[in-house]
Amino acid sequence: MAADGEKQQGHRPGIYKQKNKGHKHGKHRTKGEIERENKGRVSVTVLTKKQRKEQKKMDRRHKANQLRKNKKDMVLTEKRRLGSRDGPPHLVVVVSLHAQADAGAITKLLRGEGAGGIVHHDRCISGVSDSFGLILPRFKQRFTFLSQSTADMHSLLDVTKIADSLVFVLDSTEGWDTYGDYCLSCLFAQGLPSYALVCQGVSELPVKKRVESRRALSKITEARFPDARLFPLDSEQDATLLLRHLGTQRQRKLGFRSKRSHLIAQHVTFTPNNPVDSTSGPTGLGTLCVSGYVRGRPLQVDRLVHISGHGDFQLSQIDAPVDPLPLNLTVSRPLKPSKGGDVDMLDGGENEAPVRVLMKADPSNRESLQAEAEVDPMDGEQTWPTESELLEAEEARKKKRIMKVPKGTSDYQATWIVDEGEEENGDMDEESSDDDDDDDDDMMDEAMDKEDGETDSQDPGSCRDSEEEEEEEEEEVCSTERVGADQRYDEHMDEAAEEEGLKRYREARANEMFPDEVDTPLDAPARIRFQRYRGLKSFRSSPWDPMENLPLDYSRIFQFQSFERTRRRIMAEAAAEEDGAMDGWYVTLHIIDVPFSVMESVQSGKPLVLVSLLPHEQKMSVMHVLVRRHPSNTEPIKSKEELVFHCGFRRFRASPVFSQHTSADKHKMERFLRPDAPTVVSLYAPITFSPAGVLLFKQRNDGIQDLVATGSLLSCDPQRVVLKRIVLSGHPFKINRRSAVVRYMFFNRDDIMWFKPVELRTKWGRRGHIKEALGTHGHMKCVFDNQLRSQDTVLMNLYKRVYPRWTYDPYVPAPLTWVKKEGTVEMEDLDME
């Protein structure tokens, strides 16, 4: 027995003991009471799980402060890195927006000794004469200045894509002229980096008029640049203030360039693959060595590079030459001599110091230049049916078709007897393209107005002749002068362009007054003419298979299972990359198999811009762009008309299809680019991951390119269904209470029976269907949900899927050079004020 002093040890429950819920007595315990009861104890189940406990108020506040501080430090680091020892030089592009504004005087002031800078390298940008490197020991910054003429629009857009800051030179009285405003429209649509506004001539005005002049100029610039500071630049002290502002202002991030590594060429050499002939010079392909500062993301040697305006190429290796613009340069150090031959034809390097090879491309890991999928013409062939096809054939055999055949015909002979409808289908040319159908629609529309157009074009001429005869009888001298003026005016007129413009204007006006209406042909059956069209019960909810009857061009493109998911993955991988040539390094890229035309472009004085492509960005697919019509252009732009595209760093020509911007699974095609609503432009083009700005230009016959629309990338989706609608119209001949006899929609009985399942509608909102055909001349009895009005029109909607034309061309001809003269913009003999 146990001793009396000893007490029996009671059982103590463990941590895994079941605890039932207590009675809900209606009271509420505060967090403090719960903490006092727990006394710091934490259950085992909470310790074993992830730490997702609810944070306290102070913890949340501290975390928000830490995130805010980290973001602020990151922005300050990027800002201080630009132009410093570790980052690339601050690239500043000087652009003149007025014919009277002199950009050369601005760069002359900035390179002066009074501004506090040291000009280290003239012609530091390859091929550009008015460019120089500037070192400011006082600010511990380095700049690269480039004066770009607005006459070459392609070069202007290419340079501003990678510029860190823009300096707009304004006129002291007018600000900018008409062409300067046009250039600003293009730059704003593409994406504008940080900028500064400068003007000259303010100090030359009287003291009393200076304030009024600056106030008037500020009022002009408020429309484009709200809250922008205007810098007068008449002395070296003003130049110092401008340099300080450029080095400390906030940098605007552009999404399409911050996601990719890019550079502007500062030294270019070309080594031909074949021996150079002394008589003809270098031709064919060769290796292009491009030196410059890496900007944006780290540059990978296995990635493809795109040279703006020339195409995609592969890299062989990346070298690290000596930095030509070191920040530790002092005033006593001798300046580097200016090299007029920064564009060389060499077989080796130019630097005296040994060049260090950073990395070489691995042929097994290097990305391919394949842009189109390989098409196998035998891919659609099969030697033996699949199991599903055998089952379908068995079911079709069981469902016997009832046919009327001559008496005594065997089953084998009956299988060769076809119905009337099948004969008609067999006569159809199924190999005709959608473009032919579109052309036929246009021809049908044009045939209506052909005679009227001829009379319209002749009648005004006859009236004009009669008026001129009367004027000759009254005033012979005035008539002679007017005839001479008319002849001089007609010398600059292109009659073919005038006729084409009149034709396009009439088509646009007819489409606006009678949208999508097409006349049924009299000489051909409607079931043959519109064989590719079908009716839809509801445009919104009726199904349409996106993989049905795809064109042959779809076998040449690539498609993503989920484009948005792929885009997010590639962008995340690009942001996490830490290998390769880092931002701010001065490197030399060895680009292989480059045509000599690239070198000729550099030798002609055009800047060379390179960008590293992300994975899959060299492959072709169906791209969709969301654009808005530019208000300066009012000319009708027809669907499938060739346009010039500036998409991100790319520049190419293509023939797009216009469609409505909706959230449905089917989208109606627009015959013309609408001026009052956003439009989706679909085209065959290389894949580009958003964000990226898009500019659309239309090239005239005389070589000038007009800005048509601006927008941004929408998606890459070959399965986006774009439907073209045509409307067949008929007139109610006899109207009853719920039915009516309609004519002029069809002209034979077979067409009525063919389109009988399609629903009808009227312009006044009535709906109905065809009940039966009356006679053989196209009259039909139709039933509607209410009585028709005599002025109503019966309509039938038919749809077919359309695709863009494969006219992609990466080589865009340079637009005709603009010449500025005394505030006007002229092109040869044409005044384009």
VEXKOLVEX-818697 format. One record per residue (C-alpha): residue in three letters; x, y, z. Coordinates in steps of 0.5 Angstrom, whole numbers, padded with zeros to 4 digits, always signed. Example, Ala and Ser with C-alpha at 12.3 -4.5 7.8 and 13.67 -1.06 7.14 Angstrom:
! residues 2
Ala+0025-0009+0016Ser+0027-0002+0014
This chain:
! residues 833
Met+0000+0000+0000Ala+0002+0007-0001Ala+0004+0011+0005Asp-0001+0016+0007Gly+0004+0022+0005Glu+0004+0020-0002Lys-0002+0023-0006Gln-0004+0019-0013Gln-0002+0023-0019Gly-0007+0025-0023His-0008+0025-0031Arg-0006+0031-0035Pro-0009+0031-0042Gly-0004+0032-0047Ile-0004+0037-0053Tyr-0007+0033-0058Lys-0013+0032-0053Gln-0020+0033-0056Lys-0023+0040-0054Asn-0030+0041-0056Lys-0033+0048-0057Gly-0036+0052-0051His-0043+0054-0050Lys-0044+0061-0054His-0047+0065-0049Gly-0047+0071-0053Lys-0041+0075-0050His-0035+0077-0055Arg-0028+0076-0052Thr-0023+0081-0055Lys-0016+0080-0058Gly-0013+0082-0051Glu-0017+0077-0047Ile-0015+0071-0052Glu-0008+0073-0051Arg-0008+0073-0044Glu-0011+0066-0044Asn-0006+0063-0048Lys+0000+0066-0045Gly+0004+0066-0051Arg+0002+0058-0052Val+0002+0056-0059Ser-0002+0050-0061Val+0002+0045-0065Thr-0002+0045-0071Val-0001+0052-0072Leu+0007+0051-0071Thr+0007+0046-0077Lys+0003+0050-0082Lys+0006+0056-0086Gln+0006+0062-0082Arg+0000+0066-0085Lys-0002+0069-0078Glu-0006+0075-0078Gln-0001+0081-0078Lys-0002+0087-0073Lys-0004+0094-0075Met+0004+0096-0073Asp+0006+0090-0077Arg+0002+0092-0083Arg+0005+0099-0083His+0012+0097-0082Lys+0011+0093-0088Ala+0008+0098-0092Asn+0014+0103-0090Gln+0019+0098-0092Leu+0016+0097-0099Arg+0015+0104-0100Lys+0022+0105-0098Asn+0025+0100-0103Lys+0021+0102-0109Lys+0024+0109-0107Asp+0031+0107-0107Met+0030+0103-0113Val+0028+0109-0117Leu+0033+0113-0114Thr+0039+0108-0116Glu+0036+0108-0123Lys+0036+0115-0124Arg+0043+0116-0121Arg+0046+0110-0125Leu+0044+0114-0132Gly+0050+0118-0134Ser+0054+0115-0128Arg+0061+0111-0128Asp+0057+0105-0128Gly+0051+0106-0133Pro+0051+0108-0140Pro+0051+0116-0142His+0045+0120-0142Leu+0043+0120-0149Val+0040+0127-0151Val+0037+0128-0158Val+0036+0135-0160Val+0030+0136-0165Ser+0027+0142-0168Leu+0020+0143-0169His+0020+0150-0173Ala+0023+0151-0180Gln+0026+0158-0176Ala+0029+0154-0170Asp+0036+0152-0171Ala+0038+0146-0167Gly+0045+0146-0169Ala+0046+0153-0165Ile+0043+0149-0159Thr+0049+0144-0160Lys+0054+0149-0161Leu+0052+0152-0154Leu+0052+0146-0151Arg+0059+0144-0153Gly+0062+0150-0151Glu+0067+0151-0145Gly+0063+0156-0141Ala+0058+0150-0140Gly+0063+0146-0136Gly+0063+0140-0140Ile+0069+0137-0144Val+0067+0135-0151His+0071+0128-0151His+0069+0125-0158Asp+0066+0128-0164Arg+0061+0124-0169Cys+0060+0119-0163Ile+0054+0116-0166Ser+0056+0112-0172Gly+0054+0116-0179Val+0051+0122-0175Ser+0055+0128-0176Asp+0052+0133-0171Ser+0053+0128-0165Phe+0058+0129-0159Gly+0060+0126-0152Leu+0060+0131-0147Ile+0063+0129-0140Leu+0061+0134-0134Pro+0066+0133-0128Arg+0062+0138-0124Phe+0056+0134-0124Lys+0060+0127-0125Gln+0055+0125-0131Arg+0057+0124-0138Phe+0052+0125-0144Thr+0051+0123-0151Phe+0048+0129-0156Leu+0045+0127-0162Ser+0042+0133-0167Gln+0036+0129-0171Ser+0033+0132-0177Thr+0026+0132-0178Ala+0026+0131-0185Asp+0027+0123-0184Met+0021+0121-0181His+0024+0114-0180Ser+0031+0116-0177Leu+0027+0121-0172Leu+0022+0115-0170Asp+0028+0110-0169Val+0032+0115-0165Thr+0027+0117-0160Lys+0025+0110-0159Ile+0032+0109-0155Ala+0033+0116-0153Asp+0033+0118-0145Ser+0031+0125-0146Leu+0029+0130-0152Val+0030+0137-0153Phe+0025+0140-0157Val+0027+0147-0160Leu+0022+0152-0161Asp+0021+0158-0165Ser+0021+0164-0160Thr+0014+0167-0163Glu+0010+0161-0166Gly+0013+0155-0162Trp+0012+0150-0168Asp+0010+0150-0175Thr+0005+0145-0178Tyr+0010+0140-0180Gly+0013+0140-0173Asp+0006+0139-0170Tyr+0005+0133-0175Cys+0012+0130-0172Leu+0009+0131-0165Ser+0003+0127-0166Cys+0008+0121-0169Leu+0012+0122-0162Phe+0007+0122-0157Ala+0003+0116-0161Gln+0010+0112-0161Gly+0011+0114-0153Leu+0015+0120-0151Pro+0021+0120-0146Ser+0023+0125-0142Tyr+0023+0132-0145Ala+0025+0139-0145Leu+0023+0145-0149Val+0028+0151-0151Cys+0028+0157-0155Gln+0033+0162-0157Gly+0032+0169-0159Val+0028+0172-0152Ser+0034+0176-0150Glu+0035+0180-0156Leu+0028+0182-0155Pro+0027+0189-0151Val+0026+0188-0144Lys+0019+0190-0143Lys+0017+0185-0149Arg+0021+0179-0146Val+0015+0177-0141Glu+0010+0178-0146Ser+0013+0173-0151Arg+0015+0168-0146Arg+0007+0168-0143Ala+0005+0167-0150Leu+0010+0162-0152Ser+0008+0158-0145Lys+0000+0159-0147Ile+0002+0155-0154Thr+0006+0150-0151Glu+0000+0148-0146Ala-0004+0144-0151Arg+0002+0139-0152Phe+0006+0140-0146Pro+0002+0142-0140Asp+0006+0144-0134Ala+0012+0144-0138Arg+0018+0149-0136Leu+0021+0153-0142Phe+0028+0154-0142Pro+0031+0160-0146Leu+0038+0158-0149Asp+0042+0164-0151Ser+0048+0164-0147Glu+0053+0159-0144Gln+0050+0160-0137Asp+0043+0158-0140Ala+0046+0152-0143Thr+0049+0150-0136Leu+0042+0150-0133Leu+0039+0146-0138Leu+0045+0141-0137Arg+0043+0140-0130His+0036+0140-0131Leu+0037+0134-0136Gly+0041+0130-0131Thr+0036+0131-0125Gln+0030+0130-0128Arg+0025+0124-0127Gln+0026+0119-0133Arg+0019+0117-0136Lys+0019+0109-0137Leu+0017+0106-0144Gly+0015+0099-0143Phe+0017+0097-0150Arg+0024+0098-0149Ser+0025+0097-0142Lys+0023+0090-0143Arg+0029+0089-0148Ser+0036+0090-0149His+0038+0095-0154Leu+0043+0100-0156Ile+0045+0105-0161Ala+0051+0104-0166Gln+0057+0108-0164His+0062+0105-0168Val+0061+0100-0174Thr+0065+0096-0178Phe+0064+0091-0184Thr+0068+0085-0186Pro+0065+0081-0192Asn+0065+0073-0192Asn+0068+0073-0199Pro+0074+0077-0201Val+0073+0084-0203Asp+0073+0085-0211Ser+0077+0092-0212Thr+0073+0094-0218Ser+0066+0092-0215Gly+0067+0093-0208Pro+0064+0089-0202Thr+0057+0086-0204Gly+0053+0080-0201Leu+0053+0078-0194Gly+0058+0079-0188Thr+0060+0080-0181Leu+0057+0087-0178Cys+0061+0089-0172Val+0057+0094-0168Ser+0060+0098-0162Gly+0055+0101-0157Tyr+0053+0102-0150Val+0048+0097-0147Arg+0041+0099-0145Gly+0035+0096-0141Arg+0036+0089-0140Pro+0042+0085-0140Leu+0044+0083-0147Gln+0044+0075-0149Val+0049+0073-0154Asp+0044+0067-0156Arg+0038+0071-0157Leu+0037+0074-0164Val+0038+0082-0165His+0033+0086-0170Ile+0036+0092-0173Ser+0031+0097-0175Gly+0029+0097-0182His+0033+0091-0184Gly+0031+0085-0181Asp+0033+0080-0175Phe+0040+0077-0175Gln+0044+0072-0170Leu+0050+0074-0166Ser+0057+0070-0166Gln+0060+0073-0160Ile+0060+0079-0156Asp+0067+0083-0154Ala+0069+0088-0149Pro+0073+0094-0152Val+0075+0100-0148Asp+0070+0105-0146Pro+0071+0111-0151Leu+0067+0116-0146Pro+0070+0115-0139Leu+0068+0119-0133Asn+0075+0120-0130Leu+0077+0124-0135Thr+0080+0131-0133Val+0081+0137-0136Ser+0089+0136-0137Arg+0088+0130-0140Pro+0089+0131-0148Leu+0082+0130-0152Lys+0081+0124-0156Pro+0082+0126-0164Ser+0075+0126-0168Lys+0075+0120-0172Gly+0072+0122-0179Gly+0072+0114-0180Asp+0068+0112-0175Val+0065+0107-0181Asp+0070+0103-0183Met+0071+0097-0188Leu+0076+0093-0184Asp+0078+0085-0183Gly+0080+0087-0175Gly+0079+0091-0169Glu+0080+0099-0169Asn+0083+0099-0161Glu+0090+0099-0160Ala+0088+0096-0153Pro+0087+0088-0153Val+0080+0087-0154Arg+0077+0082-0149Val+0072+0077-0151Leu+0066+0077-0146Met+0062+0071-0149Lys+0061+0067-0155Ala+0054+0064-0158Asp+0053+0056-0157Pro+0050+0054-0164Ser+0046+0049-0160Asn+0043+0054-0156Arg+0042+0060-0161Glu+0035+0062-0163Ser+0034+0060-0170Leu+0032+0065-0175Gln+0026+0061-0177Ala+0020+0065-0178Glu+0015+0061-0182Ala+0013+0054-0180Glu+0015+0048-0185Val+0009+0046-0189Asp+0008+0039-0191Pro+0004+0038-0197Met+0002+0031-0195Asp+0000+0033-0188Gly-0007+0033-0190Glu-0007+0026-0194Gln-0008+0019-0190Thr-0007+0012-0192Trp-0012+0009-0188Pro-0018+0012-0184Thr-0018+0013-0177Glu-0023+0009-0172Ser-0028+0015-0171Glu-0028+0016-0179Leu-0030+0008-0179Leu-0035+0009-0174Glu-0038+0015-0177Ala-0038+0012-0184Glu-0042+0006-0181Glu-0047+0011-0178Ala-0048+0014-0185Arg-0049+0007-0188Lys-0055+0006-0183Lys-0058+0012-0185Lys-0060+0010-0192Arg-0062+0016-0196Ile-0069+0016-0200Met-0068+0018-0207Lys-0073+0017-0213Val-0069+0013-0218Pro-0071+0010-0225Lys-0075+0003-0224Gly-0070-0003-0224Thr-0064+0001-0222Ser-0060-0003-0217Asp-0057-0001-0211Tyr-0050+0000-0214Gln-0053+0004-0219Ala-0057+0009-0215Thr-0050+0011-0211Trp-0048+0014-0217Ile-0054+0018-0218Val-0054+0025-0215Asp-0059+0030-0213Glu-0060+0037-0216Gly-0057+0041-0210Glu-0051+0036-0210Glu-0050+0038-0218Glu-0050+0045-0216Asn-0045+0044-0210Gly-0040+0040-0215Asp-0040+0046-0220Met-0038+0051-0215Asp-0031+0053-0215Glu-0028+0051-0208Glu-0021+0053-0209Ser-0023+0061-0210Ser-0020+0065-0205Asp-0024+0070-0200Asp-0020+0076-0204Asp-0024+0074-0210Asp-0030+0074-0207Asp-0029+0081-0204Asp-0027+0083-0211Asp-0033+0081-0214Asp-0037+0084-0208Asp-0033+0091-0210Met-0035+0090-0217Met-0042+0089-0216Asp-0042+0095-0212Glu-0038+0099-0218Ala-0043+0096-0223Met-0049+0100-0220Asp-0045+0107-0221Lys-0041+0106-0227Glu-0045+0109-0232Asp-0047+0115-0227Gly-0040+0116-0226Glu-0038+0117-0233Thr-0044+0122-0234Asp-0042+0125-0227Ser-0035+0126-0230Gln-0037+0129-0237Asp-0043+0133-0235Pro-0039+0138-0231Gly-0033+0138-0236Ser-0039+0140-0241Cys-0042+0146-0237Arg-0035+0148-0236Asp-0033+0149-0243Ser-0040+0153-0245Glu-0038+0158-0239Glu-0031+0159-0242Glu-0034+0160-0249Glu-0038+0165-0246Glu-0032+0168-0242Glu-0028+0168-0248Glu-0033+0172-0252Glu-0034+0178-0246Glu-0027+0178-0244Glu-0021+0175-0248Val-0016+0178-0244Cys-0018+0175-0237Ser-0020+0168-0241Thr-0013+0168-0243Glu-0010+0169-0237Arg-0015+0164-0233Val-0013+0158-0238Gly-0006+0159-0237Ala-0007+0159-0229Asp-0011+0153-0230Gln-0006+0150-0234Arg+0000+0151-0229Tyr-0005+0148-0224Asp-0006+0142-0228Glu+0001+0141-0228His+0001+0138-0221Met-0005+0134-0221Asp-0005+0127-0222Glu-0011+0125-0226Ala-0010+0117-0224Ala-0010+0119-0217Glu-0016+0124-0217Glu-0020+0118-0220Glu-0018+0113-0215Gly-0020+0118-0210Leu-0026+0119-0213Lys-0028+0112-0213Arg-0026+0111-0206Tyr-0030+0117-0203Arg-0036+0114-0207Glu-0035+0107-0204Ala-0034+0110-0197Arg-0041+0114-0198Ala-0045+0109-0200Asn-0042+0104-0195Glu-0044+0110-0190Met-0051+0111-0193Phe-0053+0103-0194Pro-0048+0099-0189Asp-0046+0092-0192Glu-0052+0092-0197Val-0050+0088-0204Asp-0055+0088-0210Thr-0057+0081-0212Pro-0054+0079-0219Leu-0058+0078-0225Asp-0054+0074-0229Ala-0051+0069-0224Pro-0055+0065-0219Ala-0055+0068-0212Arg-0053+0061-0209Ile-0047+0061-0213Arg-0045+0068-0212Phe-0046+0068-0205Gln-0044+0060-0204Arg-0039+0062-0198Tyr-0044+0066-0194Arg-0048+0063-0189Gly-0054+0066-0184Leu-0054+0066-0177Lys-0060+0066-0172Ser-0056+0071-0167Phe-0049+0074-0169Arg-0048+0074-0161Ser-0050+0067-0159Ser-0050+0063-0165Pro-0044+0058-0166Trp-0038+0059-0171Asp-0032+0054-0171Pro-0026+0058-0171Met-0022+0052-0174Glu-0027+0051-0180Asn-0024+0052-0187Leu-0018+0055-0185Pro-0014+0058-0191Leu-0007+0055-0193Asp-0003+0061-0190Tyr-0005+0059-0183Ser+0000+0053-0184Arg+0005+0058-0184Ile+0004+0061-0178Phe+0005+0060-0170Gln+0000+0059-0165Phe+0000+0060-0157Gln-0004+0055-0153Ser-0005+0061-0148Phe-0001+0068-0151Glu-0002+0072-0144Arg+0000+0066-0140Thr+0006+0066-0145Arg+0007+0073-0145Arg+0007+0073-0137Arg+0012+0068-0137Ile+0017+0071-0142Met+0017+0077-0138Ala+0018+0074-0132Glu+0024+0070-0134Ala+0027+0077-0138Ala+0026+0081-0131Ala+0030+0075-0127Glu+0036+0075-0132Glu+0043+0076-0129Asp+0047+0073-0135Gly+0050+0077-0141Ala+0052+0084-0142Met+0050+0088-0137Asp+0046+0095-0137Gly+0052+0100-0138Trp+0057+0096-0141Tyr+0061+0098-0148Val+0061+0092-0152Thr+0062+0090-0159Leu+0057+0085-0162His+0059+0081-0168Ile+0053+0080-0172Ile+0053+0075-0178Asp+0050+0074-0185Val+0048+0081-0185Pro+0047+0084-0192Phe+0052+0090-0195Ser+0045+0095-0195Val+0046+0096-0188Met+0053+0098-0188Glu+0051+0103-0194Ser+0045+0106-0190Val+0050+0107-0184Gln+0055+0111-0189Ser+0049+0115-0192Gly+0048+0118-0185Lys+0043+0114-0182Pro+0043+0112-0174Leu+0043+0104-0173Val+0039+0102-0168Leu+0039+0095-0165Val+0034+0091-0160Ser+0035+0084-0157Leu+0029+0080-0159Leu+0025+0076-0154Pro+0024+0069-0155His+0019+0067-0161Glu+0019+0074-0163Gln+0022+0073-0170Lys+0016+0068-0171Met+0010+0070-0176Ser+0003+0070-0173Val-0004+0073-0173Met-0003+0080-0169His-0009+0084-0167Val-0008+0092-0166Leu-0013+0097-0163Val-0012+0103-0166Arg-0016+0110-0167Arg-0016+0114-0173His-0012+0120-0173Pro-0016+0127-0174Ser-0011+0130-0179Asn-0013+0124-0184Thr-0020+0124-0187Glu-0018+0120-0193Pro-0022+0113-0194Ile-0018+0107-0192Lys-0021+0101-0194Ser-0020+0094-0191Lys-0014+0090-0194Glu-0011+0096-0197Glu-0003+0096-0196Leu-0001+0100-0190Val+0006+0102-0187Phe+0006+0099-0179His+0011+0102-0174Cys+0010+0097-0168Gly+0015+0097-0163Phe+0022+0097-0166Arg+0019+0094-0172Arg+0018+0097-0179Phe+0014+0093-0184Arg+0008+0093-0189Ala+0002+0089-0189Ser-0005+0089-0191Pro-0010+0088-0185Val-0017+0087-0184Phe-0021+0092-0180Ser-0026+0089-0175Gln-0030+0092-0169His-0027+0092-0162Thr-0032+0088-0158Ser-0032+0083-0152Ala-0036+0077-0156Asp-0033+0071-0160Lys-0035+0074-0167His-0033+0081-0169Lys-0036+0084-0175Met-0031+0087-0181Glu-0031+0094-0182Arg-0030+0096-0190Phe-0027+0102-0188Leu-0023+0105-0182Arg-0028+0109-0178Pro-0026+0116-0175Asp-0031+0115-0169Ala-0029+0109-0166Pro-0023+0105-0164Thr-0022+0099-0169Val-0018+0093-0169Val-0013+0092-0174Ser-0011+0084-0176Leu-0005+0082-0180Tyr+0000+0077-0181Ala+0006+0080-0177Pro+0012+0077-0173Ile+0010+0076-0166Thr+0011+0082-0161Phe+0010+0082-0154Ser+0006+0088-0151Pro+0006+0093-0149Ala+0008+0097-0155Gly+0006+0103-0159Val+0003+0102-0166Leu+0003+0108-0172Leu+0000+0107-0178Phe+0002+0110-0185Lys-0001+0110-0192Gln+0004+0112-0197Arg+0002+0116-0203Asn+0004+0115-0210Asp+0009+0121-0210Gly+0012+0117-0204Ile+0010+0121-0198Gln+0007+0117-0192Asp+0001+0120-0188Leu+0000+0118-0181Val-0007+0115-0181Ala-0008+0112-0174Thr-0005+0111-0168Gly-0006+0105-0162Ser-0002+0099-0159Leu-0002+0092-0159Leu-0008+0088-0157Ser-0006+0081-0157Cys-0004+0075-0162Asp-0010+0070-0163Pro-0010+0067-0170Gln-0017+0064-0168Arg-0020+0071-0167Val-0026+0070-0172Val-0028+0076-0176Leu-0034+0076-0180Lys-0036+0080-0186Arg-0043+0081-0187Ile-0047+0083-0193Val-0054+0085-0193Leu-0059+0083-0199Ser-0065+0088-0200Gly-0072+0087-0202His-0078+0091-0203Pro-0085+0089-0200Phe-0090+0088-0206Lys-0096+0086-0203Ile-0097+0087-0195Asn-0103+0083-0191Arg-0104+0083-0184Arg-0098+0078-0182Ser-0095+0077-0189Ala-0092+0080-0195Val-0090+0079-0202Val-0083+0081-0203Arg-0079+0082-0209Tyr-0072+0084-0212Met-0069+0080-0207Phe-0068+0074-0211Phe-0070+0073-0219Asn-0071+0065-0219Arg-0074+0060-0215Asp-0068+0056-0214Asp-0065+0062-0210Ile-0071+0063-0206Met-0071+0055-0204Trp-0064+0056-0202Phe-0064+0061-0197Lys-0071+0060-0194Pro-0068+0058-0187Val-0065+0064-0186Glu-0068+0069-0182Leu-0071+0076-0185Arg-0071+0083-0182Thr-0073+0090-0184Lys-0071+0097-0183Trp-0077+0098-0178Gly-0075+0092-0173Arg-0080+0087-0176Arg-0077+0080-0176Gly-0080+0074-0180His-0078+0068-0185Ile-0079+0066-0192Lys-0086+0061-0193Glu-0086+0060-0200Ala-0084+0062-0207Leu-0089+0065-0212Gly-0088+0064-0219Thr-0081+0063-0222His-0079+0070-0222Gly-0076+0071-0215His-0083+0073-0212Met-0084+0070-0205Lys-0089+0070-0199Cys-0086+0072-0193Val-0089+0072-0186Phe-0087+0077-0180Asp-0089+0078-0173Asn-0093+0084-0175Gln-0095+0088-0181Leu-0090+0092-0185Arg-0091+0099-0187Ser-0091+0101-0194Gln-0084+0105-0194Asp-0080+0099-0190Thr-0075+0095-0193Val-0074+0087-0192Leu-0067+0085-0191Met-0063+0079-0190Asn-0056+0078-0187Leu-0051+0073-0189Tyr-0044+0072-0186Lys-0037+0069-0188Arg-0030+0069-0185Val-0025+0073-0187Tyr-0017+0073-0186Pro-0012+0078-0188Arg-0008+0078-0194Trp-0001+0075-0193Thr+0003+0081-0196Tyr+0008+0082-0190Asp+0014+0086-0193Pro+0020+0088-0187Tyr+0023+0093-0192Val+0020+0099-0192Pro+0022+0105-0197Ala+0024+0111-0194Pro+0019+0117-0195Leu+0020+0123-0199Thr+0025+0128-0196Trp+0021+0134-0193Val+0024+0141-0194Lys+0023+0146-0190Lys+0023+0153-0193Glu+0021+0160-0189Gly+0015+0157-0184Thr+0012+0152-0190Val+0014+0145-0191Glu+0015+0143-0198Met+0016+0137-0202Glu+0019+0138-0209Asp+0014+0142-0212Leu+0008+0141-0208Asp+0007+0146-0203Met+0004+0142-0196Glu+0003+0148-0192
